[in-house]
């Protein structure tokens, strides 16, 4: 299904009955990333998946897709579906969008799960890496995308999950160059939202990959120390929904029950 947002076509799916779970994919992903997880959640819940701006079947809106802009698009979809309160699950960039949504529309959040995602803003080093990637991608898009996907997995899993990685790369390459750059620019300027972990009233879950090559394990633990955020640590990399699929499904099912 598609929705028109200020002249931009936004793709979403809406299935099932019960409390709504909104699934938000990460950078270079789209709603197909949830294909193995969604059927399990649909057994008891209504599940909405949204292709974020410049990803999947959703068009680009401009040259910078901020997390706040993406959150506005999510809000438009939910208003269109007449859904007031939802549980949000965001993978990586999807977590940044979920946090932006929670800041803008706190009354619409019933629970928040960050899957391989962080509440903190980019470090100066990470901003530098994004700037380099934006320059490099203009001349060597396909190779850079393929390499960056492989690097999200724990090294020993790159052979183990060869077929899955191939499928992820195929979906990633559907992202346009403009979509790639606009998302990188948006992530680079996102706000620090760690305060939400401390002061928001709804249940929160953080699923952490101990060997995540993107997010520093100690920094992740530091964010949840002294908060009521429930944390689950998994042994592998940034792609927990693939590397630790069953554990993620079980964690989400338990979390949803408690919201």
C-alpha positions as CSV (number, residue, x, y, z in Angstrom):
1,X,0.0,0.0,0.0
2,X,1.1,3.5,-0.6
3,X,0.4,6.9,0.9
4,X,1.1,10.3,-0.6
5,X,3.2,12.5,1.7
6,X,3.6,16.0,0.3
7,X,3.9,14.6,-3.3
8,X,6.2,11.7,-2.2
9,X,4.9,8.1,-2.4
10,X,5.4,6.2,0.9
11,X,5.1,2.4,0.9
12,X,3.8,0.5,4.0
13,X,2.1,-2.7,4.9
14,X,-0.6,-3.3,7.5
15,X,-1.6,-6.8,8.7
16,X,-3.0,-8.6,11.7
17,X,-5.1,-7.7,14.7
18,X,-4.3,-6.6,18.3
19,X,-1.9,-4.1,19.7
20,X,0.0,-2.4,16.9
21,X,3.8,-3.0,16.4
22,X,5.5,-0.6,14.1
23,X,8.7,-2.1,12.5
24,X,11.3,0.4,11.2
25,X,14.2,-0.9,9.2
26,X,17.8,0.4,9.1
27,X,20.0,2.2,6.6
28,X,20.1,0.4,3.2
29,X,17.4,-1.9,4.3
30,X,13.6,-1.8,3.7
31,X,10.5,-3.5,5.2
32,X,11.6,-6.9,3.7
33,X,14.2,-7.2,6.5
34,X,11.3,-8.2,8.8
35,X,10.1,-11.1,6.7
36,X,11.3,-13.8,9.0
37,X,10.2,-12.0,12.2
38,X,6.8,-10.5,11.1
39,X,4.9,-13.9,10.9
40,X,5.7,-14.6,14.6
41,X,4.6,-11.1,15.7
42,X,1.4,-11.4,13.6
43,X,0.1,-14.3,15.7
44,X,-1.0,-11.9,18.4
45,X,-0.6,-8.4,17.0
46,X,-1.2,-5.9,14.2
47,X,2.1,-5.2,12.4
48,X,2.8,-2.1,10.4
49,X,6.0,-2.0,8.3
50,X,7.1,1.2,6.6
51,X,9.7,1.8,4.0
52,X,11.5,5.0,5.2
53,X,12.3,7.8,2.9
54,X,14.6,6.9,0.0
55,X,14.5,3.2,0.9
56,X,12.6,0.2,-0.6
57,X,9.5,1.4,-2.5
58,X,9.4,4.8,-0.8
59,X,10.6,7.8,-2.9
60,X,13.1,10.4,-1.9
61,X,11.7,13.6,-0.4
62,X,14.8,15.8,-0.7
63,X,18.6,15.8,-0.3
64,X,18.6,15.5,3.5
65,X,16.3,13.0,5.1
66,X,16.5,14.0,8.8
67,X,15.3,11.5,11.4
68,X,12.6,14.0,12.4
69,X,11.3,14.2,8.8
70,X,11.2,10.4,8.7
71,X,9.4,10.3,12.0
72,X,6.8,12.8,10.5
73,X,6.2,10.3,7.6
74,X,5.7,7.5,10.1
75,X,3.2,9.6,12.0
76,X,1.3,10.4,8.7
77,X,1.0,6.6,7.9
78,X,-0.3,5.9,11.4
79,X,-2.8,8.7,11.3
80,X,-4.0,7.5,7.9
81,X,-4.5,4.1,9.5
82,X,-6.2,5.7,12.5
83,X,-3.7,4.1,14.9
84,X,-3.2,6.1,18.1
85,X,-0.6,4.1,20.2
86,X,2.0,1.6,19.0
87,X,5.0,-0.3,20.1
88,X,8.0,0.7,18.0
89,X,10.9,-1.5,17.0
90,X,13.7,0.2,15.2
91,X,16.8,-1.5,13.7
92,X,19.9,0.8,13.6
93,X,18.7,3.9,11.7
94,X,15.1,2.8,12.3
95,X,15.9,3.1,16.0
96,X,17.0,6.7,15.5
97,X,13.7,7.4,13.7
98,X,11.7,5.7,16.5
99,X,13.5,7.9,19.0
100,X,12.7,11.0,17.0
101,X,9.0,9.9,16.8
102,X,9.0,9.3,20.6
103,X,10.3,12.8,21.1
104,X,7.8,14.4,18.8
105,X,4.7,12.3,19.6
106,X,5.2,10.9,23.1
107,X,1.5,10.1,23.6
108,X,1.5,7.7,20.7
109,X,4.2,5.4,22.1
110,X,3.3,2.3,24.0
111,X,6.7,0.8,24.0
112,X,10.1,1.3,22.4
113,X,12.7,-1.3,21.3
114,X,16.1,-0.3,19.9
115,X,17.6,-3.2,18.0
116,X,21.3,-2.7,17.3
117,X,20.7,1.0,17.7
118,X,21.8,3.9,19.9
119,X,20.2,6.9,21.6
120,X,23.4,9.0,21.2
121,X,24.3,11.4,18.4
122,X,27.2,10.6,16.0
123,X,30.7,11.0,17.4
124,X,33.0,13.3,15.4
125,X,34.8,10.1,14.1
126,X,31.5,8.7,12.9
127,X,30.6,12.0,11.2
128,X,34.0,11.9,9.4
129,X,33.3,8.3,8.3
130,X,29.9,9.3,6.9
131,X,31.4,12.3,5.0
132,X,34.0,9.9,3.5
133,X,31.3,7.4,2.5
134,X,29.2,10.1,0.8
135,X,32.1,11.1,-1.3
136,X,33.2,7.6,-2.1
137,X,29.7,6.4,-3.0
138,X,29.4,8.9,-5.8
139,X,32.0,7.1,-7.8
140,X,31.8,3.5,-6.6
141,X,28.2,2.9,-5.4
142,X,27.8,-0.8,-5.9
143,X,31.1,-1.9,-4.4
144,X,30.8,0.4,-1.4
145,X,27.3,-0.8,-0.6
146,X,28.3,-4.5,-0.9
147,X,31.3,-4.0,1.3
148,X,29.4,-2.0,3.9
149,X,26.7,-4.7,4.2
150,X,29.3,-7.5,4.8
151,X,31.0,-5.4,7.5
152,X,27.8,-5.3,9.5
153,X,28.2,-9.0,10.4
154,X,30.5,-10.5,12.9
155,X,33.5,-11.7,10.8
156,X,32.9,-15.4,11.6
157,X,29.3,-15.1,10.4
158,X,30.2,-13.8,7.0
159,X,30.6,-17.3,5.7
160,X,27.9,-18.8,7.8
161,X,25.2,-16.4,6.5
162,X,26.4,-16.2,2.9
163,X,23.0,-16.6,1.4
164,X,21.4,-14.1,3.8
165,X,24.1,-11.6,3.1
166,X,23.6,-11.9,-0.6
167,X,19.9,-11.2,-0.1
168,X,20.6,-8.2,2.1
169,X,23.0,-6.8,-0.5
170,X,20.4,-7.3,-3.3
171,X,17.8,-5.2,-1.3
172,X,20.5,-2.6,-0.3
173,X,21.3,-2.0,-4.0
174,X,17.7,-1.0,-4.6
175,X,18.4,2.1,-2.6
176,X,19.1,5.0,-4.9
177,X,22.2,7.1,-4.7
178,X,20.1,10.1,-3.6
179,X,18.4,7.9,-0.9
180,X,21.9,6.8,0.3
181,X,23.2,10.3,0.6
182,X,20.1,11.8,2.1
183,X,20.0,9.2,4.9
184,X,23.7,9.6,5.7
185,X,23.3,13.4,5.9
186,X,20.2,13.0,8.1
187,X,21.9,10.5,10.5
188,X,25.0,12.8,10.7
189,X,23.0,15.7,12.1
190,X,20.6,13.7,14.4
191,X,20.2,14.8,18.0
192,X,21.3,13.0,21.1
193,X,18.2,11.5,22.6
194,X,19.6,9.6,25.6
195,X,17.3,11.5,28.0
196,X,14.4,9.5,26.5
197,X,15.9,6.3,28.0
198,X,15.9,7.9,31.4
199,X,12.7,9.9,31.5
200,X,10.1,8.4,29.2
201,X,7.3,6.5,31.0
202,X,6.7,3.5,28.6
203,X,8.6,0.2,28.6
204,X,11.9,0.2,26.7
205,X,14.1,-2.6,25.4
206,X,17.6,-2.4,24.0
207,X,19.0,-5.4,22.1
208,X,22.7,-5.2,21.9
209,X,25.2,-7.2,19.8
210,X,28.3,-7.8,21.9
211,X,30.5,-8.0,18.7
212,X,28.6,-5.2,16.9
213,X,31.2,-3.6,14.6
214,X,29.2,-0.4,14.3
215,X,28.2,0.3,17.9
216,X,30.6,0.2,20.8
217,X,29.5,-2.4,23.4
218,X,30.7,-0.4,26.4
219,X,29.0,2.7,25.2
220,X,25.8,0.8,24.7
221,X,25.9,-0.5,28.3
222,X,26.7,3.0,29.5
223,X,23.5,4.4,28.0
224,X,21.3,2.0,29.9
225,X,23.1,2.1,33.3
226,X,20.8,3.7,35.8
227,X,17.7,3.5,33.6
228,X,14.8,1.1,33.6
229,X,15.6,0.0,30.1
230,X,15.6,-3.7,29.8
231,X,18.7,-4.9,27.9
232,X,19.4,-8.2,26.1
233,X,22.9,-8.9,25.0
234,X,23.4,-11.2,22.0
235,X,26.8,-12.7,21.1
236,X,27.1,-11.5,17.5
237,X,27.2,-8.4,15.2
238,X,25.0,-5.5,14.0
239,X,22.5,-7.8,12.2
240,X,20.9,-9.5,15.2
241,X,17.7,-10.2,13.3
242,X,19.7,-12.5,11.1
243,X,22.7,-13.6,13.2
244,X,20.5,-14.3,16.3
245,X,17.1,-14.5,14.8
246,X,15.4,-16.8,17.3
247,X,16.6,-14.9,20.3
248,X,15.4,-11.6,18.7
249,X,11.9,-13.1,18.0
250,X,11.6,-14.4,21.6
251,X,12.8,-11.1,23.0
252,X,10.3,-9.1,21.0
253,X,7.4,-11.4,21.9
254,X,8.2,-11.1,25.6
255,X,8.6,-7.3,25.3
256,X,5.3,-6.9,23.5
257,X,3.5,-8.9,26.2
258,X,4.8,-6.5,28.8
259,X,3.8,-3.3,27.1
